[in-house]
Amino acid sequence: MQLLTNATLEGLPASLGKPTYDRSALTAGIVHFGVGGFHRAHQAMYLDRLMSAGDAHDWAICGVGVLPGDALMKQVMDKQDCLYTLVVKNPDGTREGRVIGSIIEYLFAPEDPEAVIEKMASDAVRIVSLTVTEGGYNFHHVTGDFDAENLDVVHDLQPGAAPRTTFGLITEALSRRRERGMEPFTVMSCDNIQGNGDVARRMFTAYAHLKDAALGAWVAENVAFPNSMVDRITPVTADEDRRSIAEEFGVGDGWPVVCEPFEQWVLEDHFNLGRPPFEKVGVQLVEDVEPYELMKLRLLNASHQGMCYFGYLAGYRYAHEVAQDPLFAGFLLDYMDKEATPTLHPVPGIDLENYKRTLIERFSNEHVRDTLARLCAESSDRIPKWLLPVVRINLETGGEIHRSAAIVASWARYDEGTDEQGNAIDVVDRLKDSLMSAAARQRQDPLSFISNREVFGDLMDDERFVTAYSEALSSLHQHGAAETLRSLES
């Protein structure tokens, strides 16, 4: 077995694809914050594909880690010359492996924030991109405003402070470009947030205003923040993945990535200093991303919530187990057809009926082994943005809501902390304590969970929603997940 490095590329087996371009001739035109599995299965993969076709050699990626846990990624990337293996797991069990070479440098900001800032302030860098999760945007979950009381933000706003946050690092780089008479780079969010570019614009502009009012005005007027919709199921890398890649391809890779074959990137074509020719490798460049992102959030992401709590309570632990069960698959299709789809705008170039059926096929891919625990995590961030808008629109229009209400009820039942077999559930959520406390009271007070107005707003004031929710929760307590789903069948 060979450690994956530049020196060992030529000796890798023919079954493993590898860069055919000269990596030593690449220059970094993109600085990316958040070099996790999704980024490496998505944006970095698209760029590798472009480079293999002879394009974008001045658009390589310099990755940046900001969190303490990113120190391990720094070690792996340095050891492997920033190379890694991407393995696509097809539904028929076949696997396609490729070494990705589009990342050429990795900086760990806590070690040397100045190096990160100067990298972004250099002429070569024209895009700074982000996959920092929703929490990385530092907005208040009720007001949506920038949280200026965050302790790291407070630190970064002090005169002369070495930045700790993404906001502090990126804004300082923009400030230096402004002082030097340079054009600003584009800030490109690739996170799974509705209007991700608009959110990034609000948060970065707010931070810049707090730092310096004139700088804030300059950022607001001059920096492009394109919206995007991104999609590819990318489970957390497991030790089993490392072992199987070593056995199949003879490669020692400390942090490979596995993913499904499906990929999608819809991107608003709004960039300050140009961009790679993404359209050559399947990226959809559009004027308005919103129809596509609503499609994904309300069909794919909300369906993940529709399967994960019911499935976990019933004893399943993987997404494919749930999606292969006709009862659960039928419930998801009914939710998509009768509750989610009526809330969507027309989606140019997309066959929605085919898209929905494809989602069930994707969820059913047993080789991806996406865990329900991953899908159940951080629900207080996900449900209000993916599912509750469907509920509210259907309440306003007189549409159906009982399946959506049942999904909320399944979350409430999940947060009681035990499944139907009595096994303990490890609830992962920023509001874990308050949610589990409310769930513990709901057998005596059925509305305790949805009385949290920070999460649910005024939904508990709506009689139609409360009735549907209460009936589903009662059924979950009395009859369990499977029987509750049968009672919801059309």
C-alpha positions in Angstrom: 0.0 0.0 0.0 1.3 3.4 -1.0 0.7 6.7 0.9 -1.1 9.1 -1.4 1.4 11.9 -2.4 2.6 13.6 -5.6 5.5 11.1 -5.7 3.3 8.1 -5.7 0.7 9.2 -8.2 2.3 7.5 -11.2 2.4 4.2 -9.4 -1.3 4.1 -8.5 -3.4 1.3 -10.2 -5.0 2.1 -13.5 -8.4 1.5 -11.9 -8.0 4.7 -9.9 -8.3 7.9 -11.9 -5.7 10.6 -11.2 -4.7 14.1 -12.3 -3.3 14.2 -15.8 -2.4 17.9 -15.5 0.8 19.3 -14.0 -0.1 20.2 -10.4 3.2 22.1 -10.1 2.0 24.6 -12.7 -1.3 25.4 -10.9 -1.9 28.6 -9.1 -4.5 29.3 -6.4 -7.3 31.6 -7.6 -9.7 30.4 -4.9 -9.4 30.4 -1.2 -11.9 28.1 0.4 -13.0 28.0 4.1 -14.4 24.7 5.3 -12.6 21.9 3.5 -14.9 19.1 4.6 -16.2 16.1 2.8 -18.9 18.0 0.9 -16.5 20.6 -0.5 -14.1 17.9 -1.7 -16.9 15.9 -3.3 -18.4 18.9 -5.0 -16.6 22.2 -5.7 -13.1 20.7 -5.7 -14.3 17.8 -7.9 -15.8 20.2 -10.5 -12.5 22.1 -10.6 -10.5 18.9 -10.9 -12.7 18.0 -13.8 -12.1 21.4 -15.5 -8.3 21.1 -15.0 -8.3 17.6 -16.5 -9.9 19.1 -19.6 -7.1 21.7 -19.8 -9.0 24.6 -18.2 -8.9 26.6 -14.9 -5.2 26.0 -14.1 -5.2 29.4 -12.4 -8.2 28.6 -10.3 -6.8 26.0 -8.0 -7.9 26.0 -4.3 -6.1 27.1 -1.2 -8.0 25.5 1.7 -8.4 27.2 5.0 -9.3 25.7 8.4 -10.5 28.0 11.2 -11.8 25.7 13.9 -9.5 23.8 16.3 -10.7 20.5 14.8 -9.3 21.5 11.4 -5.8 20.9 12.7 -6.2 17.3 11.8 -7.2 18.1 8.3 -4.1 20.3 8.1 -1.9 17.4 9.1 -3.5 15.0 6.5 -3.4 17.6 3.7 0.2 18.4 4.3 1.2 14.8 4.5 -0.6 14.0 1.2 0.4 17.1 -0.8 -3.3 18.1 -0.5 -4.3 15.0 -2.6 -7.3 12.8 -1.6 -9.4 10.0 -3.0 -13.0 10.5 -4.0 -15.0 7.3 -4.3 -18.4 7.4 -5.9 -20.6 4.6 -4.6 -23.2 3.5 -7.3 -26.5 1.9 -6.4 -25.4 -1.4 -8.1 -22.5 -1.7 -5.8 -19.8 -0.6 -8.2 -17.3 2.0 -7.1 -15.5 4.7 -9.1 -12.4 6.1 -7.5 -10.4 9.2 -8.5 -7.6 11.2 -6.9 -8.5 14.9 -6.8 -5.7 17.4 -7.3 -7.4 20.8 -7.4 -6.5 21.7 -3.9 -2.8 22.7 -3.8 -2.4 24.3 -0.4 -4.0 24.2 3.1 -3.6 26.9 5.7 -4.6 26.6 9.4 -5.7 30.0 10.5 -5.1 29.7 14.2 -1.4 29.0 13.5 -0.9 31.9 11.1 -3.8 34.2 10.5 -1.6 36.7 8.7 -0.7 34.1 6.0 -4.4 33.5 5.4 -5.2 37.2 5.2 -2.3 37.9 2.8 -3.3 35.0 0.6 -6.7 36.5 0.1 -5.2 39.9 -0.4 -3.0 38.7 -3.2 -3.7 39.5 -6.9 -4.1 35.8 -7.8 -7.1 35.2 -5.6 -10.4 36.2 -7.1 -12.9 34.1 -5.3 -13.2 33.2 -1.6 -15.7 30.4 -1.1 -17.4 28.9 1.9 -18.8 25.7 3.2 -19.0 26.6 6.9 -22.5 25.2 7.7 -25.4 27.4 8.7 -23.9 28.0 12.1 -20.8 29.6 10.5 -22.8 32.6 9.3 -23.3 33.8 12.9 -26.9 35.0 12.6 -29.5 35.1 15.4 -31.9 32.2 14.8 -34.9 34.3 15.7 -34.2 37.8 14.3 -31.8 36.7 11.5 -29.5 39.6 12.5 -25.7 39.3 12.8 -24.8 38.2 16.3 -22.4 40.9 17.4 -22.2 39.4 20.9 -20.5 36.3 19.8 -17.3 36.2 21.9 -15.0 35.5 19.0 -16.6 38.3 17.0 -16.2 40.7 20.0 -12.5 39.7 20.1 -12.0 40.2 16.3 -13.6 43.7 16.5 -10.9 44.9 18.9 -8.3 47.2 17.3 -5.2 45.2 16.3 -6.7 41.8 17.2 -5.5 38.8 15.2 -8.7 37.5 13.7 -10.2 34.2 14.9 -13.3 34.1 12.8 -14.1 33.7 9.1 -15.6 37.2 9.3 -12.5 38.7 10.8 -10.1 37.0 8.3 -12.1 37.7 5.2 -13.0 41.3 6.1 -9.4 42.1 6.9 -8.3 40.8 3.5 -11.0 42.9 1.8 -9.9 46.0 3.8 -6.3 45.5 2.6 -7.4 45.2 -1.0 -9.4 48.4 -0.6 -6.4 50.2 0.9 -4.2 48.9 -1.9 -6.6 50.0 -4.6 -7.4 46.5 -5.6 -10.8 45.1 -6.7 -12.5 42.9 -4.2 -12.8 39.2 -4.6 -16.2 37.5 -4.9 -17.5 35.8 -1.7 -19.2 32.5 -2.9 -21.2 30.6 -0.4 -21.7 26.9 -1.1 -23.7 26.2 2.0 -27.1 24.6 2.2 -28.9 27.7 3.2 -31.8 29.4 1.3 -30.4 32.5 -0.3 -26.9 31.6 0.9 -25.3 34.5 -1.0 -27.8 37.0 0.3 -27.2 35.7 3.9 -23.4 36.0 3.4 -23.9 39.5 2.1 -25.9 40.6 5.1 -23.6 39.0 7.6 -20.3 40.1 6.1 -21.5 43.6 5.5 -22.8 43.8 9.1 -19.4 42.7 10.4 -17.6 45.2 8.2 -19.8 48.0 9.4 -19.0 47.2 13.0 -15.3 47.2 12.1 -15.4 50.4 10.1 -18.5 52.2 8.7 -16.7 53.2 5.5 -15.4 49.7 4.9 -18.9 48.3 5.4 -20.3 50.7 2.8 -17.5 49.7 0.4 -18.2 46.0 0.9 -22.0 46.5 0.4 -21.3 48.4 -2.9 -18.5 46.5 -4.4 -18.4 42.8 -3.3 -20.4 40.2 -5.2 -22.1 37.4 -3.2 -23.7 35.0 -5.7 -26.4 32.7 -4.5 -26.1 29.0 -5.2 -27.8 25.6 -4.7 -25.6 22.6 -4.1 -26.4 19.0 -3.8 -24.6 15.7 -3.4 -25.1 13.3 -0.5 -21.7 12.9 1.2 -21.7 10.9 4.4 -19.0 11.4 7.0 -15.9 9.4 6.2 -15.7 6.2 8.2 -12.7 4.0 9.0 -14.4 1.3 6.9 -14.0 3.7 3.9 -10.3 4.1 4.6 -9.9 0.3 4.8 -11.9 -0.5 1.7 -10.0 2.1 -0.4 -6.7 0.7 0.8 -7.8 -2.8 -0.1 -9.4 -2.0 -3.5 -6.9 0.6 -4.8 -3.8 0.0 -2.7 -3.9 3.6 -1.4 -3.2 4.9 2.1 -5.4 7.9 2.4 -5.9 9.5 5.8 -9.1 11.3 4.8 -10.8 10.0 1.6 -14.3 11.1 0.6 -17.2 8.9 -0.4 -20.4 10.1 -2.1 -23.3 9.2 -4.3 -23.2 9.5 -8.1 -25.7 12.4 -8.2 -24.3 15.9 -8.3 -25.9 19.3 -8.9 -24.7 22.9 -8.6 -26.9 25.8 -9.7 -25.0 29.1 -9.5 -25.9 32.7 -10.0 -23.6 34.2 -12.6 -22.4 37.2 -10.6 -18.7 37.5 -10.0 -16.4 40.5 -9.5 -13.2 39.2 -11.1 -14.3 36.4 -13.3 -14.8 32.7 -12.6 -13.8 29.3 -13.9 -15.8 28.1 -16.9 -18.0 25.9 -14.6 -20.7 25.5 -17.3 -18.3 23.2 -19.2 -18.5 20.6 -16.4 -22.3 20.6 -15.7 -22.8 23.6 -13.4 -26.0 25.4 -14.2 -25.3 29.2 -14.4 -28.6 31.1 -13.9 -30.0 34.5 -13.2 -32.2 33.3 -10.3 -31.3 30.4 -8.0 -34.4 30.6 -5.8 -36.7 28.1 -7.7 -33.9 25.5 -7.6 -33.1 26.0 -3.9 -36.7 25.8 -2.8 -37.1 22.6 -4.8 -34.1 21.1 -3.0 -34.9 22.4 0.5 -38.6 21.4 0.4 -38.2 18.1 -1.5 -34.8 16.6 -0.6 -33.9 18.2 2.7 -37.4 18.2 4.2 -37.8 14.6 3.0 -34.6 13.7 4.9 -36.4 15.0 8.0 -39.5 13.1 7.0 -37.6 9.8 7.0 -35.1 10.2 9.8 -37.1 10.5 13.0 -39.8 8.0 12.0 -37.1 5.7 10.8 -35.0 6.0 13.9 -37.9 5.4 16.2 -38.9 2.3 14.3 -35.4 0.8 14.7 -33.7 1.7 11.4 -30.3 3.4 11.5 -29.5 4.1 7.8 -31.3 6.2 5.2 -31.4 3.4 2.7 -33.1 1.1 5.1 -36.0 3.6 5.4 -36.2 4.5 1.8 -36.3 0.8 0.8 -39.4 0.2 3.0 -42.5 0.8 0.8 -44.4 2.2 3.8 -41.8 5.0 4.4 -41.2 5.6 0.7 -44.9 6.0 0.0 -45.1 8.5 2.9 -42.2 10.6 1.5 -43.7 10.6 -2.0 -47.1 11.7 -0.7 -45.5 14.5 1.3 -43.6 15.6 -1.8 -46.5 15.4 -4.1 -49.3 16.8 -2.0 -47.7 19.2 0.5 -44.3 20.3 -0.8 -44.8 20.6 -4.5 -47.8 23.0 -4.3 -45.5 25.5 -2.5 -42.8 25.6 -5.3 -42.3 28.0 -8.1 -41.7 26.7 -11.7 -38.2 25.3 -11.9 -36.7 25.9 -15.4 -35.2 22.8 -17.0 -36.3 20.4 -14.2 -38.8 17.6 -14.5 -40.2 17.7 -11.0 -41.9 14.3 -11.2 -38.7 12.6 -12.2 -36.7 14.6 -9.6 -38.9 13.3 -6.8 -38.7 9.7 -7.9 -34.9 10.1 -8.3 -34.8 11.3 -4.7 -36.2 8.0 -3.5 -33.7 6.1 -5.6 -30.9 8.2 -4.1 -32.0 7.7 -0.6 -32.2 3.9 -1.3 -28.5 3.6 -2.3 -27.4 1.1 0.3 -23.7 1.6 -0.5 -23.6 5.2 0.5 -24.7 4.2 4.0 -25.9 7.7 5.1 -26.8 7.5 8.8 -30.1 8.6 10.2 -28.2 10.1 13.2 -26.6 12.5 10.8 -29.9 13.5 9.3 -31.5 13.9 12.8 -28.8 16.3 14.0 -29.3 20.0 14.5 -33.0 19.8 13.8 -33.8 23.2 15.3 -31.7 24.7 12.5 -33.2 22.5 9.8 -36.9 22.1 10.4 -37.7 25.8 10.7 -36.1 26.5 7.3 -36.9 23.4 5.3 -40.3 22.1 6.6 -42.1 24.8 8.4 -42.4 27.1 5.4 -44.3 24.3 3.7 -46.6 24.2 6.7 -47.2 28.0 6.7 -47.9 28.3 3.0 -50.4 25.4 3.1 -52.1 26.9 6.1 -52.5 30.1 4.2 -53.8 28.5 1.0 -55.9 25.7 2.6 -53.5 23.0 1.4 -52.8 19.7 3.1 -50.6 19.8 6.2 -51.1 16.5 8.1 -48.0 14.8 6.8 -45.8 17.8 7.6 -47.4 18.1 11.1 -46.6 14.4 11.6 -43.0 15.0 10.7 -42.8 17.7 13.4 -44.5 15.2 15.8 -41.9 12.6 15.0 -39.1 15.0 15.9 -40.8 15.8 19.2 -41.1 12.0 19.9 -37.5 11.5 18.9 -36.4 14.2 21.3 -37.8 12.2 24.2 -34.5 10.4 24.0 -35.5 6.7 23.5 -36.7 4.8 20.4 -39.6 2.3 20.4 -37.3 -0.5 21.5 -36.2 1.5 24.6 -32.7 2.2 23.2 -31.2 5.6 24.2 -31.0 8.3 21.5 -28.1 10.7 21.5 -29.9 14.0 20.5 -27.5 16.4 18.8 -28.8 20.0 18.7 -27.8 23.4 19.9 -31.1 23.6 21.7 -30.9 20.0 23.1 -31.5 20.8 26.7 -34.7 22.9 26.2 -36.1 20.7 23.5 -35.6 17.5 25.5 -37.0 19.1 28.6 -40.1 20.0 26.6 -40.4 16.6 25.0 -40.2 15.0 28.5 -43.4 16.8 29.5 -45.4 16.2 26.4 -47.2 13.0 27.4 -48.9 15.2 30.1 -48.7 18.5 28.1 -49.0 17.5 24.4 -48.2 21.1 23.2 -45.1 21.6 25.3 -42.7 20.9 22.4 -44.2 23.3 19.9 -44.7 26.0 22.5 -41.1 27.0 21.8 -41.7 30.2 19.8 -38.0 30.6 19.0 -38.3 27.5 16.9 -42.0 27.3 15.9 -43.1 31.0 15.9 -46.9 31.2 16.2 -47.8 27.7 14.8 -49.2 26.6 18.2 -51.8 29.4 17.7 -53.2 27.7 14.6 -55.9 25.3 15.4 -55.6 23.2 12.2 -51.9 22.6 12.7 -52.3 21.9 16.5 -55.0 19.3 15.7 -52.9 17.5 13.1 -49.8 17.6 15.2 -51.6 16.4 18.4 -53.2 13.5 16.5 -49.8 12.4 15.1 -48.0 12.7 18.4 -50.8 10.7 20.2 -50.5 8.0 17.5 -46.8 7.8 17.9 -47.1 7.3 21.6 -49.9 4.8 21.4 -49.1 2.9 18.2 -45.6 3.7 17.1 -44.0 5.1 13.9 -45.2 2.4 11.4 -48.8 2.5 12.4 -48.8 6.3 12.4 -47.5 6.3 8.9 -50.2 3.8 7.8 -52.9 6.1 9.3 -51.5 8.9 7.0 -51.7 6.8 3.8 -53.8 8.4 1.0 
